[in-house]
Amino acid sequence: MIHPSAIVDTNAEIAQDVLIGPFSVIGTGVKIEAGAEIGSHVIVKGPTSIGRNTRIYPYCSIGEDPQDKKFDPSSPTRLEIGENNTIREYCSINRGTVGGGGVTRVGNDNWIMAYCHIAHDCQVGNHVIFANNATLAGHVEIHDYAILGGFTGVHQFCRMGENSFSAISAVIVKDVPPFVIVDGNNARARAINREGLRRRGFDSDTISALKEAFKTIYIKGLTLKDAMDHLASLAGEIEQVQQFVSFIQTSERGIVR
């Protein structure tokens, strides 16, 4: 299953059925689990783990040193990629830094299109979609089911909440609350991601409650403090509204407005 022209370090751990294409290089400290496929001309540098059934297309750079001038190449940092991910051509995903916790993580079932970049210490959840050329600076968090439109750029230390959505070429310099659509440079909140919520099976009551929460924060002209006071009573027992409120309360960079 390993092409004769591929170079695989003797210290790499490769499951028996892993496919490694022509001219790929698998370095020391790399672990690739069963069912994974590594296309041609892919470079994987360790310490890096790649989960079951993840498919990496040609010309990707996986687990390379962080683009951080403070990085010490001898430091024990790593990259963890989960199961069932699709990583298309020319993507780059860097290992972590000691100062950022030491680990870059990509979860499960993610769809990462061509030319995307995930920088050091980023934490990507599950079922996330990156359209072509989406780029994360260091220390970014992308929560489950988020969708990044093509050419989206996310500033370091920002978060995108669950089921959030960025339009094409959005430039995100503050946190994007869950369930919210943003666009523009700098990105501004536009609406609740109703279609995404419907596709995930959320009922109309939940979507209506989230729309009201969005209006409270973004449309009614309230200060953020007054809006949050109002949302405390609105949240009630609806988990998604509570999640919306909690995300805003824990934002360190502030939220897109």
Backbone bond lengths (Angstrom), bond angles and torsions (degrees), N, CA, C in turn:
res aa  C-N    CA-C-N  psi(-1)  N-CA   C-N-CA  omega(-1)  CA-C   N-CA-C  phi
1 M - - - 1.469 - - 1.530 112.25 -
2 I 1.333 117.42 -4.02 1.459 122.09 178.66 1.524 108.42 -108.69
3 H 1.320 117.33 121.41 1.457 120.87 -178.13 1.535 109.70 -62.92
4 P 1.320 117.72 142.80 1.468 120.52 -177.65 1.522 114.62 -58.54
5 S 1.337 117.30 -25.65 1.466 119.46 -179.20 1.528 113.22 -85.26
6 A 1.335 117.27 -9.08 1.467 120.31 178.09 1.525 110.18 -72.94
7 I 1.315 116.01 149.85 1.467 121.81 177.11 1.525 107.86 -113.31
8 V 1.316 116.28 118.47 1.465 121.51 -177.30 1.522 108.28 -124.07
9 D 1.314 116.02 120.91 1.457 120.82 179.70 1.521 110.48 -62.47
10 T 1.316 115.76 143.35 1.464 119.97 -178.31 1.518 112.86 -65.66
11 N 1.327 117.40 -19.42 1.467 121.09 178.81 1.523 113.61 -92.02
12 A 1.327 117.01 -0.58 1.465 119.85 175.90 1.530 109.41 -75.94
13 E 1.351 115.69 145.06 1.464 120.88 177.74 1.528 108.27 -104.43
14 I 1.314 116.36 110.32 1.458 121.84 -174.20 1.527 108.59 -121.41
15 A 1.331 116.98 120.79 1.468 120.08 176.86 1.529 109.75 -62.31
16 Q 1.342 115.54 154.50 1.465 120.47 -171.35 1.526 113.93 -59.39
17 D 1.310 117.40 -36.21 1.470 118.78 -173.54 1.522 113.41 -96.55
18 V 1.324 118.26 10.86 1.466 120.71 178.58 1.525 109.49 -68.45
19 L 1.331 115.79 136.47 1.461 122.40 176.87 1.522 108.88 -99.32
20 I 1.316 117.30 125.69 1.463 122.64 176.91 1.518 107.58 -125.11
21 G 1.336 115.78 121.25 1.456 120.94 -172.28 1.510 114.25 -82.78
22 P 1.322 116.07 179.60 1.470 122.05 -176.46 1.526 113.07 -60.21
23 F 1.335 114.33 139.33 1.463 123.72 171.55 1.531 113.94 64.80
24 S 1.309 118.16 14.52 1.461 119.68 173.67 1.520 109.93 -81.21
25 V 1.357 115.61 154.73 1.464 121.77 -178.56 1.526 108.11 -126.18
26 I 1.328 115.84 120.92 1.465 122.22 -179.94 1.524 107.45 -113.68
27 G 1.338 115.89 117.69 1.454 120.13 -171.51 1.514 114.41 -89.21
28 T 1.330 114.71 179.55 1.454 121.11 177.45 1.524 110.33 -66.59
29 G 1.339 116.16 146.67 1.462 120.34 179.48 1.509 114.47 79.43
30 V 1.324 117.50 11.33 1.468 121.40 178.22 1.526 108.78 -96.36
31 K 1.337 115.47 136.40 1.467 121.35 174.96 1.526 108.28 -124.95
32 I 1.325 116.75 124.24 1.460 121.69 -179.64 1.524 108.27 -123.20
33 E 1.338 116.37 121.75 1.456 121.11 -173.59 1.523 112.39 -88.55
34 A 1.315 115.57 171.60 1.462 123.47 -170.80 1.525 112.32 -56.50
35 G 1.309 115.39 143.69 1.459 122.15 174.75 1.510 115.05 81.53
36 A 1.322 117.66 -4.70 1.466 120.18 -179.92 1.529 110.46 -73.92
37 E 1.333 115.30 153.15 1.451 121.50 177.31 1.524 109.35 -130.74
38 I 1.317 115.55 127.39 1.461 122.34 178.40 1.529 106.76 -113.86
39 G 1.328 116.92 118.27 1.457 120.64 -176.75 1.516 112.80 -72.19
40 S 1.304 116.04 -171.22 1.460 120.68 -179.62 1.527 111.41 -75.08
41 H 1.327 115.70 152.24 1.472 122.67 173.74 1.530 112.71 58.15
42 V 1.316 117.09 34.25 1.470 121.44 176.39 1.529 108.57 -99.67
43 I 1.331 116.35 137.50 1.462 121.71 175.67 1.529 107.94 -109.68
44 V 1.327 117.10 122.78 1.463 121.88 175.93 1.528 107.76 -121.33
45 K 1.324 115.95 116.57 1.461 121.77 -178.59 1.520 109.41 -109.66
46 G 1.318 116.95 137.77 1.451 120.51 -178.65 1.513 112.86 -94.59
47 P 1.339 115.45 171.95 1.463 127.49 -1.53 1.540 112.24 -71.06
48 T 1.327 114.83 120.32 1.465 121.89 179.19 1.517 108.77 -143.51
49 S 1.343 116.40 136.43 1.462 120.50 172.96 1.524 109.09 -118.24
50 I 1.325 115.88 139.10 1.459 122.95 -178.94 1.525 107.38 -125.78
51 G 1.344 116.54 122.35 1.455 122.06 -172.20 1.513 114.21 -77.58
52 R 1.318 114.30 174.94 1.459 122.66 -176.87 1.527 112.08 -57.21
53 N 1.316 114.59 139.48 1.474 123.09 171.38 1.530 114.30 62.07
54 T 1.295 116.85 15.90 1.468 119.19 173.76 1.524 108.78 -79.42
55 R 1.324 115.41 137.61 1.460 121.01 -177.52 1.525 109.54 -118.84
56 I 1.320 115.59 124.00 1.456 121.95 -178.77 1.527 108.31 -116.71
57 Y 1.321 116.44 122.53 1.460 122.94 -173.77 1.537 110.80 -85.07
58 P 1.333 117.33 172.24 1.470 120.48 -173.40 1.531 114.79 -58.99
59 Y 1.329 112.91 152.19 1.465 124.24 170.45 1.522 113.72 68.69
60 C 1.312 117.53 25.21 1.471 120.17 175.12 1.527 110.56 -89.52
61 S 1.338 115.17 151.45 1.462 122.67 173.33 1.524 107.72 -115.10
62 I 1.322 116.22 111.70 1.457 121.81 -172.15 1.533 109.68 -119.39
63 G 1.338 116.08 123.49 1.460 120.42 176.01 1.509 115.04 80.37
64 E 1.321 116.94 18.15 1.461 119.74 178.65 1.531 109.94 -71.93
65 D 1.340 116.04 165.74 1.466 121.19 179.75 1.523 110.35 -57.05
66 P 1.340 117.81 147.11 1.470 121.15 177.35 1.529 111.28 -64.22
67 Q 1.320 114.64 151.46 1.462 120.65 173.84 1.532 108.08 -87.89
68 D 1.317 114.71 69.03 1.461 123.15 -175.82 1.524 106.53 -137.22
69 K 1.325 116.69 118.53 1.461 120.38 -175.18 1.527 112.38 -63.99
70 K 1.331 117.81 -19.79 1.461 121.14 179.06 1.525 112.25 -84.72
71 F 1.335 117.95 -6.77 1.455 120.85 -172.22 1.525 112.26 -67.30
72 D 1.321 114.73 134.16 1.457 122.06 175.50 1.529 107.66 -101.59
73 P 1.333 119.12 113.63 1.463 121.00 -176.78 1.522 114.54 -57.52
74 S 1.325 117.03 -19.80 1.471 119.46 179.86 1.531 112.66 -86.41
75 S 1.335 117.83 -3.62 1.464 120.77 -177.22 1.529 110.74 -73.64
76 P 1.340 117.57 146.24 1.475 122.08 -173.72 1.530 112.15 -85.40
77 T 1.313 117.67 67.43 1.462 120.39 179.42 1.520 109.09 -104.38
78 R 1.350 116.16 164.46 1.465 117.47 -173.25 1.525 111.42 -150.46
79 L 1.330 113.82 172.86 1.457 123.73 174.85 1.519 107.80 -125.73
80 E 1.345 115.74 133.13 1.460 121.04 177.24 1.524 108.98 -121.75
81 I 1.318 116.31 119.24 1.462 122.60 177.39 1.518 107.67 -116.20
82 G 1.334 117.07 129.85 1.453 121.76 -174.26 1.516 113.68 -82.28
83 E 1.326 115.13 -152.14 1.461 122.59 -172.38 1.535 111.87 -96.58
84 N 1.337 114.11 154.52 1.471 122.20 169.06 1.525 113.31 59.16
85 N 1.309 116.40 32.97 1.466 119.91 175.70 1.521 110.47 -92.43
86 T 1.331 115.00 148.07 1.456 121.82 171.28 1.521 107.90 -115.36
87 I 1.328 116.11 120.33 1.464 122.26 -177.58 1.522 107.00 -122.45
88 R 1.317 116.22 109.26 1.464 120.65 -171.15 1.532 111.86 -83.64
89 E 1.329 115.72 -174.72 1.453 121.99 -167.94 1.537 113.41 -60.32
90 Y 1.346 114.37 145.44 1.463 123.59 170.60 1.535 113.99 63.97
91 C 1.311 117.95 23.13 1.473 119.38 174.16 1.526 110.33 -81.69
92 S 1.339 115.28 152.74 1.467 120.72 174.50 1.525 108.61 -130.23
93 I 1.326 115.19 132.31 1.464 121.85 178.24 1.522 106.91 -133.33
94 N 1.344 116.66 118.47 1.465 121.69 -174.21 1.524 112.64 -96.39
95 R 1.325 115.62 155.34 1.463 120.94 174.14 1.524 110.23 -70.20
96 G 1.336 115.66 171.88 1.458 121.01 -179.31 1.520 112.97 -80.16
97 T 1.342 114.58 -178.38 1.459 121.77 173.69 1.519 108.45 -123.73
98 V 1.321 115.91 156.74 1.463 120.10 179.15 1.524 110.00 -60.30
99 G 1.327 116.82 -42.80 1.454 120.45 -178.94 1.516 114.38 -66.56
100 G 1.335 117.09 -20.90 1.463 121.14 -178.62 1.512 114.36 -103.40
101 G 1.331 116.96 12.55 1.462 120.74 179.41 1.511 113.49 105.45
102 G 1.334 117.19 -13.33 1.456 120.38 171.48 1.510 116.41 90.43
103 V 1.342 118.16 -7.64 1.460 119.57 -173.27 1.527 110.88 -136.18
104 T 1.319 116.29 130.13 1.462 122.45 163.45 1.519 106.63 -96.93
105 R 1.346 117.18 132.61 1.466 120.53 -177.60 1.526 110.73 -126.39
106 V 1.312 114.66 137.66 1.460 122.85 169.64 1.524 105.94 -125.12
107 G 1.333 117.26 125.58 1.457 121.23 -173.44 1.514 113.70 -76.04
108 N 1.325 116.02 -137.28 1.457 122.50 -174.48 1.527 111.89 -114.23
109 D 1.331 114.99 152.37 1.470 121.79 170.63 1.525 113.19 61.46
110 N 1.309 116.31 35.81 1.468 120.37 178.35 1.524 110.56 -95.59
111 W 1.332 115.00 151.23 1.465 122.71 -178.78 1.520 106.46 -120.58
112 I 1.334 116.30 106.08 1.461 122.25 -173.60 1.523 107.60 -115.38
113 M 1.328 116.34 108.58 1.456 120.80 -174.80 1.528 111.29 -79.67
114 A 1.330 116.24 179.04 1.457 122.33 -169.53 1.525 113.13 -61.78
115 Y 1.336 114.74 148.47 1.470 124.56 172.01 1.534 113.73 67.31
116 C 1.309 118.89 19.91 1.467 120.19 177.05 1.527 110.45 -82.68
117 H 1.332 115.31 155.66 1.464 121.30 177.53 1.523 109.72 -131.22
118 I 1.326 115.26 130.08 1.470 122.09 174.92 1.517 106.47 -120.29
119 A 1.320 116.40 112.55 1.460 121.80 -172.18 1.522 111.51 -83.41
120 H 1.320 113.86 -179.97 1.464 122.03 -175.63 1.529 112.50 -59.05
121 D 1.322 114.33 140.94 1.470 123.63 172.81 1.525 113.99 68.72
122 C 1.325 118.26 10.29 1.461 119.35 175.18 1.526 110.37 -71.35
123 Q 1.322 115.05 151.51 1.461 122.45 178.77 1.526 107.52 -125.46
124 V 1.321 116.29 106.59 1.469 122.32 -178.30 1.522 107.70 -107.34
125 G 1.335 116.33 131.21 1.454 121.21 -176.60 1.515 113.02 -79.96
126 N 1.325 115.61 -139.99 1.462 122.78 -176.32 1.531 110.80 -114.85
127 H 1.327 116.12 151.16 1.470 122.57 175.17 1.530 112.03 60.52
128 V 1.316 116.34 33.52 1.467 121.58 179.00 1.530 108.56 -92.27
129 I 1.333 116.06 144.73 1.458 121.84 175.53 1.530 109.23 -116.23
130 F 1.322 115.70 126.06 1.463 122.74 171.45 1.520 107.31 -109.44
131 A 1.321 118.57 113.40 1.462 119.53 172.56 1.531 109.47 -75.15
132 N 1.318 116.54 168.78 1.461 121.74 -172.19 1.522 113.06 -51.72
133 N 1.333 114.99 135.53 1.463 123.91 174.60 1.526 114.46 70.79
134 A 1.316 118.93 10.71 1.468 119.05 172.57 1.531 108.82 -65.10
135 T 1.327 116.16 140.44 1.462 121.18 -170.97 1.527 110.57 -135.79
136 L 1.326 115.54 129.81 1.461 121.10 175.22 1.514 109.31 -110.03
137 A 1.327 116.95 128.83 1.456 120.70 167.83 1.536 108.71 -74.64
138 G 1.325 116.77 -178.85 1.458 119.97 -175.94 1.517 113.77 -66.77
139 H 1.333 115.47 152.78 1.467 123.54 171.22 1.530 113.95 66.50
140 V 1.307 118.56 23.20 1.467 122.12 -179.07 1.527 109.67 -87.04
141 E 1.347 116.37 144.68 1.457 122.02 174.02 1.535 109.15 -112.95
142 I 1.331 116.10 127.56 1.459 121.92 174.72 1.517 107.33 -119.29
143 H 1.320 117.24 115.72 1.456 121.08 -173.95 1.526 111.30 -86.09
144 D 1.322 115.87 170.46 1.470 122.49 -172.57 1.530 112.20 -54.24
145 Y 1.325 114.68 142.45 1.472 124.34 173.03 1.526 114.01 64.97
146 A 1.326 117.81 12.30 1.468 119.01 173.55 1.528 109.34 -70.37
147 I 1.334 116.18 153.04 1.461 122.14 176.42 1.525 108.24 -127.96
148 L 1.327 116.06 126.13 1.459 121.87 177.79 1.520 108.62 -107.19
149 G 1.326 116.88 117.29 1.451 120.82 178.13 1.517 111.80 -66.62
150 G 1.332 116.14 164.11 1.451 121.03 -179.16 1.522 112.79 -54.82
151 F 1.329 116.09 139.17 1.466 123.77 178.22 1.529 113.39 65.20
152 T 1.325 118.19 15.14 1.469 119.43 171.95 1.522 109.52 -63.15
153 G 1.331 116.15 136.73 1.458 121.41 174.18 1.516 109.77 -120.62
154 V 1.323 117.25 129.63 1.465 121.59 -177.65 1.525 108.92 -116.47
155 H 1.335 115.73 122.71 1.461 123.22 -179.53 1.528 110.66 -67.03
156 Q 1.324 115.76 151.68 1.458 119.87 -179.24 1.530 111.95 -57.38
157 F 1.330 114.58 145.57 1.465 125.26 177.84 1.535 113.91 71.11
158 C 1.316 118.20 6.29 1.470 119.92 176.43 1.524 110.86 -82.88
159 R 1.334 115.03 160.47 1.465 122.27 175.92 1.522 109.48 -125.73
160 M 1.334 115.40 143.56 1.459 121.17 168.09 1.519 107.92 -117.57
161 G 1.343 115.83 122.70 1.451 120.84 -173.77 1.517 113.39 -75.90
162 E 1.310 114.64 172.55 1.460 121.75 -179.15 1.527 111.35 -56.40
163 N 1.340 115.30 137.18 1.463 122.19 176.90 1.521 113.83 59.55
164 S 1.322 117.37 18.94 1.467 118.85 172.85 1.528 109.28 -78.09
165 F 1.327 115.40 165.66 1.467 120.65 -173.63 1.519 108.14 -146.80
166 S 1.334 115.74 127.92 1.470 119.61 174.56 1.518 109.46 -110.15
167 A 1.315 116.30 134.17 1.459 121.36 178.60 1.523 109.98 -75.66
168 I 1.320 115.89 170.49 1.455 121.28 -177.74 1.525 111.30 -56.18
169 S 1.325 115.47 135.37 1.473 123.89 175.29 1.521 113.82 65.39
170 A 1.327 117.87 18.69 1.467 119.66 175.63 1.529 110.03 -64.67
171 V 1.324 115.60 141.13 1.462 121.57 175.89 1.526 107.02 -115.35
172 I 1.314 116.13 109.96 1.466 122.35 -170.56 1.518 109.11 -102.80
173 V 1.330 116.58 115.54 1.467 121.17 -178.39 1.524 112.06 -117.73
174 K 1.338 116.50 -1.37 1.458 121.38 173.55 1.524 108.52 -137.66
175 D 1.332 115.98 173.76 1.459 120.15 -176.61 1.525 112.04 -68.86
176 V 1.326 115.54 141.78 1.462 122.39 176.42 1.528 108.30 -104.76
177 P 1.341 118.40 113.21 1.468 119.72 -178.47 1.523 112.10 -61.20
178 P 1.317 117.80 157.12 1.461 120.80 177.87 1.522 111.43 -59.76
179 F 1.325 115.01 146.32 1.463 124.45 173.36 1.536 113.90 74.56
180 V 1.329 117.77 10.15 1.470 121.82 -173.52 1.529 110.59 -108.03
181 I 1.335 116.16 140.96 1.461 123.30 172.17 1.527 108.82 -95.15
182 V 1.341 116.01 134.27 1.467 120.36 175.82 1.518 109.67 -127.74
183 D 1.339 115.45 154.66 1.456 120.49 172.43 1.514 109.40 -152.79
184 G 1.326 115.20 167.05 1.464 120.23 173.51 1.514 114.17 97.94
185 N 1.346 113.81 173.73 1.453 123.60 177.86 1.527 108.31 -134.03
186 N 1.332 117.14 105.47 1.457 127.95 -2.12 1.525 109.97 -75.21
187 A 1.344 115.77 153.02 1.456 120.84 -173.88 1.525 111.67 -63.06
188 R 1.334 114.53 140.92 1.466 121.73 175.05 1.525 108.74 -126.45
189 A 1.324 115.42 151.77 1.468 120.43 178.92 1.522 109.78 -74.20
190 R 1.345 116.37 137.42 1.461 121.48 -176.83 1.517 113.75 -117.03
191 A 1.317 117.91 -38.08 1.464 119.92 -174.45 1.525 108.97 -172.53
192 I 1.338 114.61 171.19 1.456 120.60 169.02 1.533 108.34 -77.65
193 N 1.316 115.92 144.16 1.463 121.88 -178.59 1.537 109.52 -78.69
194 R 1.320 116.00 70.70 1.463 121.16 -173.70 1.522 112.86 -61.17
195 E 1.321 116.26 -44.47 1.467 118.80 -176.74 1.521 110.99 -65.38
196 G 1.319 116.51 -41.54 1.455 119.60 177.32 1.517 112.14 -62.22
197 L 1.337 116.33 -38.58 1.460 120.04 178.77 1.523 111.16 -67.95
198 R 1.328 116.67 -41.11 1.470 119.78 177.67 1.530 110.63 -60.77
199 R 1.309 116.02 -43.00 1.468 119.72 -178.96 1.521 111.54 -63.17
200 R 1.318 116.85 -30.69 1.465 119.54 177.83 1.524 112.69 -84.76
201 G 1.335 117.38 -2.58 1.456 120.21 174.20 1.514 115.90 91.67
202 F 1.342 117.71 15.09 1.458 119.32 176.37 1.522 109.91 -69.29
203 D 1.326 116.87 141.05 1.464 120.20 -177.00 1.528 110.96 -79.83
204 S 1.327 115.66 167.94 1.465 120.93 -174.43 1.521 112.02 -65.75
205 D 1.334 117.93 -32.07 1.469 120.09 178.89 1.526 111.20 -64.73
206 T 1.328 115.88 -42.48 1.461 119.59 178.78 1.524 110.74 -64.67
207 I 1.327 116.63 -44.50 1.466 120.05 179.95 1.528 110.58 -63.39
208 S 1.323 117.46 -40.45 1.470 120.60 178.29 1.522 111.19 -63.61
209 A 1.335 116.63 -41.03 1.459 120.10 178.78 1.527 110.89 -64.18
210 L 1.324 117.32 -39.85 1.463 120.25 178.08 1.524 111.44 -67.66
211 K 1.319 117.71 -36.48 1.462 120.70 176.12 1.526 110.14 -62.57
212 E 1.318 117.43 -40.65 1.467 120.70 178.24 1.529 110.49 -66.02
213 A 1.332 116.27 -39.19 1.466 119.85 177.34 1.524 110.39 -63.25
214 F 1.328 116.49 -40.86 1.466 120.44 177.90 1.533 110.71 -62.01
215 K 1.329 116.53 -45.86 1.462 119.80 179.23 1.524 111.40 -59.85
216 T 1.321 116.16 -38.73 1.462 120.30 -179.18 1.521 111.34 -62.42
217 I 1.330 116.42 -42.06 1.463 120.26 -178.14 1.522 111.68 -77.63
218 Y 1.345 117.31 -40.74 1.454 119.91 -164.97 1.528 116.16 -111.61
219 I 1.310 119.03 -19.81 1.468 119.53 -169.87 1.532 113.29 -115.92
220 K 1.300 118.26 -30.92 1.460 120.86 -171.36 1.528 114.27 -77.80
221 G 1.302 117.42 -3.99 1.462 119.98 176.45 1.519 114.06 76.13
222 L 1.316 118.17 20.04 1.462 122.06 179.79 1.525 110.65 -84.28
223 T 1.312 116.93 153.71 1.461 118.98 167.27 1.520 107.80 -65.37
224 L 1.320 116.11 158.95 1.461 118.68 -178.95 1.519 110.91 -61.46
225 K 1.323 117.39 -37.98 1.472 120.15 178.92 1.521 110.78 -62.43
226 D 1.339 117.34 -48.22 1.465 120.06 -179.95 1.524 111.19 -64.06
227 A 1.343 115.74 -38.96 1.464 119.40 178.78 1.523 110.71 -63.35
228 M 1.319 117.17 -41.57 1.462 120.28 -179.73 1.521 111.12 -67.94
229 D 1.330 117.60 -36.55 1.468 120.27 175.94 1.518 110.48 -61.24
230 H 1.331 116.16 -41.78 1.463 120.10 178.68 1.526 111.45 -67.04
231 L 1.326 116.57 -39.87 1.462 120.42 -178.54 1.525 112.17 -66.78
232 A 1.317 116.76 -28.19 1.469 119.38 179.21 1.520 111.23 -57.92
233 S 1.332 116.19 -36.62 1.466 119.27 178.17 1.523 111.33 -83.38
234 L 1.322 117.30 -28.96 1.468 121.01 -178.69 1.518 111.66 -71.93
235 A 1.328 117.35 -32.11 1.462 121.20 -173.42 1.518 112.36 -56.81
236 G 1.343 115.81 -43.93 1.461 119.60 177.87 1.511 111.76 52.38
237 E 1.321 116.43 -130.28 1.454 121.27 -178.61 1.531 112.00 -107.04
238 I 1.320 117.52 14.55 1.460 120.14 179.23 1.525 108.55 -86.03
239 E 1.318 114.87 112.14 1.463 121.09 -172.64 1.521 112.25 -58.05
240 Q 1.327 116.86 -40.94 1.462 119.46 -175.50 1.528 111.99 -68.57
241 V 1.330 118.04 -35.54 1.461 120.13 175.71 1.523 110.09 -68.45
242 Q 1.324 116.75 -39.79 1.461 119.78 175.15 1.528 110.87 -59.67
243 Q 1.337 115.94 -40.35 1.461 121.39 178.26 1.530 110.51 -63.67
244 F 1.317 116.55 -42.25 1.466 122.74 177.24 1.531 110.27 -58.71
245 V 1.326 116.14 -47.21 1.463 121.42 -179.09 1.528 110.98 -65.32
246 S 1.338 116.35 -45.93 1.459 120.68 -177.88 1.524 111.63 -61.62
247 F 1.329 116.13 -39.96 1.464 119.95 179.17 1.525 110.50 -59.75
248 I 1.320 116.55 -45.88 1.466 120.25 -178.89 1.521 110.49 -65.49
249 Q 1.327 116.74 -41.00 1.466 120.64 -179.18 1.522 112.20 -63.00
250 T 1.315 117.11 -31.40 1.467 120.28 -176.73 1.522 113.25 -97.41
251 S 1.327 117.50 5.87 1.457 120.48 179.89 1.521 111.14 -70.49
252 E 1.315 116.28 126.85 1.459 121.00 177.12 1.515 112.44 -93.64
253 R 1.332 117.35 -29.52 1.468 120.35 180.00 1.516 112.30 -88.30
254 G 1.349 116.59 -12.04 1.448 119.72 -169.74 1.522 109.32 88.92
255 I 1.328 116.34 161.96 1.452 120.55 -177.48 1.524 111.64 -103.11
256 V 1.336 114.75 156.00 1.464 118.63 173.96 1.514 109.05 -59.65
257 R 1.313 118.11 139.30 1.470 122.34 177.85 1.507 108.35 -125.57
